[in-house]
Amino acid sequence: MEQLPESVDRDILRHRTVAAIATIRETLGCSIHQAVDVLAKRHEELRRDRPGDFEPSRDQHGG
């Protein structure tokens, strides 16, 4: 897979899914469905390798 910009990881870690998908599509020139698959794979990798870097979601804040 082509190298993704660091901004994709930042967006995933901040729960900014739409921004991450847009960047993935722009970088890879792929469909939304393909970008969602790439996002899911990268999300799993980040959860495994950098679990402490995720920002709390709104649900975790009670909002």
C-alpha positions as CSV (number, residue, x, y, z in Angstrom):
1,M,0.0,0.0,0.0
2,E,1.2,3.5,-0.8
3,Q,2.4,5.5,2.2
4,L,-0.3,7.6,3.7
5,P,0.3,11.1,5.0
6,E,0.8,11.5,8.8
7,S,-2.4,13.6,8.8
8,V,-4.4,10.4,8.3
9,D,-3.1,8.9,11.5
10,R,-3.8,12.2,13.3
11,D,-7.3,12.2,12.0
12,I,-7.9,8.6,13.0
13,L,-6.5,9.3,16.5
14,R,-8.8,12.3,16.8
15,H,-11.9,10.4,15.5
16,R,-12.0,12.6,12.4
17,T,-13.2,9.8,10.1
18,V,-14.5,12.0,7.2
19,A,-11.2,13.9,7.0
20,A,-9.2,10.7,7.1
21,I,-11.3,9.1,4.3
22,A,-11.0,12.3,2.2
23,T,-7.2,12.3,2.5
24,I,-7.0,8.5,1.8
25,R,-9.1,9.0,-1.4
26,E,-7.0,11.9,-2.5
27,T,-3.7,10.1,-1.9
28,L,-4.6,6.7,-3.3
29,G,-7.1,7.8,-5.9
30,C,-9.6,5.2,-4.7
31,S,-13.3,4.9,-4.2
32,I,-15.1,5.7,-0.9
33,H,-15.5,1.9,-0.3
34,Q,-11.8,1.3,-0.8
35,A,-10.9,4.2,1.4
36,V,-13.1,2.9,4.2
37,D,-11.3,-0.4,4.0
38,V,-8.0,1.3,4.2
39,L,-9.2,3.4,7.1
40,A,-10.4,0.3,9.0
41,K,-7.1,-1.5,8.5
42,R,-5.1,1.5,9.6
43,H,-7.4,2.0,12.6
44,E,-6.7,-1.6,13.7
45,E,-3.0,-1.1,13.3
46,L,-3.1,2.1,15.4
47,R,-5.2,0.5,18.1
48,R,-2.7,-2.3,18.3
49,D,0.5,-0.2,18.1
50,R,-0.5,3.2,19.7
51,P,-3.6,2.6,21.9
52,G,-2.6,5.4,24.3
53,D,-2.5,8.0,21.5
54,F,-6.3,7.9,20.8
55,E,-8.1,11.0,22.1
56,P,-11.2,10.2,24.2
57,S,-14.4,10.1,22.1
58,R,-17.4,12.3,22.8
59,D,-19.0,9.2,24.3
60,Q,-16.2,8.9,26.8
61,H,-16.6,12.5,27.8
62,G,-20.3,12.1,28.4
63,G,-21.1,14.5,25.6
